[in-house]
Amino acid sequence: MSEKPKAKSAAGETEFSHQVGEKAARKLKAQRHVTQTVWSGLGMMGLVGWSVAVPTLLGAALGVWLDRHYPGGHSWTLMLLAIGLGLGCFNAWHWVAKEGREIREQEENNNE
């Protein structure tokens, strides 16, 4: 088994040392990206949670008020709770889709 000598680049480094340098740079970049991802992920969970909880609670509160002041054959509380939940889920979906687009754009820009 004879090994071919590694080709030297213009700067005098071997192909192996060039590959090691690239891998080390990618590893450092990935470590920085994980830290950003953790914090942005926690922030996104908070944003999604509040974007669902606030409309749901507002719908329920308005429903309770309507049930007390305008009693009828149906429950305003349940109806507005469901509407608030639906609006909150739509709002959360909107934010998650927006963040996903931004993350993909950043990755595409970093790969270029």
C-alpha positions in Angstrom: 0.0 0.0 0.0 1.6 3.2 -1.1 0.1 6.4 0.0 0.1 9.3 -2.4 1.6 12.5 -1.0 -0.9 15.1 -0.2 -1.2 18.0 -2.6 0.1 21.2 -1.2 -1.9 24.4 -1.7 -0.4 27.7 -2.7 0.0 28.6 1.0 1.9 25.4 1.7 -0.7 23.6 3.7 -1.7 20.0 3.0 -5.2 19.1 1.9 -5.7 17.3 5.2 -4.9 20.4 7.3 -7.2 22.4 5.0 -10.1 20.0 5.7 -9.4 20.0 9.4 -9.5 23.8 9.4 -12.8 23.9 7.5 -14.3 21.3 9.9 -13.2 23.3 12.9 -14.7 26.5 11.5 -18.0 24.7 10.8 -18.0 23.3 14.3 -17.4 26.7 15.9 -20.2 28.2 13.7 -22.5 25.4 14.7 -21.8 26.0 18.4 -22.6 29.7 18.1 -25.8 28.8 16.1 -27.0 26.4 18.8 -26.8 29.1 21.4 -28.8 31.5 19.2 -31.3 28.7 18.4 -31.9 27.8 22.0 -32.7 31.4 22.9 -34.7 32.1 19.8 -36.6 28.8 20.4 -37.5 29.8 24.0 -38.6 33.2 22.8 -40.7 31.6 20.0 -42.4 29.2 22.6 -43.3 32.3 24.7 -44.6 34.2 21.6 -46.6 31.2 20.5 -48.0 30.6 23.9 -49.1 34.2 24.4 -50.5 34.5 20.9 -52.8 31.5 21.7 -53.6 32.3 25.3 -54.5 36.0 25.0 -57.2 35.7 22.3 -58.6 32.6 24.1 -58.8 34.4 27.5 -60.2 37.6 25.9 -62.9 35.5 24.1 -63.8 33.7 27.3 -64.0 37.0 29.3 -66.2 38.6 26.7 -68.4 35.5 26.7 -68.8 35.5 30.4 -69.7 39.2 30.3 -72.3 38.6 27.5 -73.7 35.6 29.3 -74.3 37.7 32.5 -75.8 40.7 30.7 -77.6 38.9 27.8 -78.6 35.4 29.0 -80.0 33.2 26.2 -80.4 29.7 25.0 -76.7 29.3 24.0 -73.4 29.9 25.8 -71.5 33.0 24.6 -68.6 31.9 26.8 -68.1 28.6 24.9 -68.6 30.1 21.5 -66.2 33.0 22.0 -63.7 30.7 23.8 -63.6 28.5 20.7 -63.4 31.6 18.4 -60.6 33.0 20.5 -58.7 29.7 20.5 -59.1 29.5 16.7 -57.8 33.0 16.2 -54.9 32.3 18.6 -53.9 29.2 16.7 -54.0 31.0 13.4 -51.9 33.8 14.9 -49.4 31.3 16.3 -49.2 29.5 12.9 -48.5 32.8 11.2 -45.6 33.6 13.6 -44.1 30.1 13.3 -44.3 30.2 9.5 -42.7 33.7 9.4 -39.8 32.5 11.6 -39.4 29.4 9.5 -39.1 31.5 6.4 -36.5 33.8 8.0 -34.5 30.8 9.2 -34.5 29.2 5.7 -33.4 32.6 4.2 -30.6 32.9 6.7 -29.4 29.4 6.0 -29.5 30.0 2.2 -27.5 33.3 2.7 -24.9 31.5 4.9 -24.5 28.7 2.3 -23.7 31.1 -0.5 
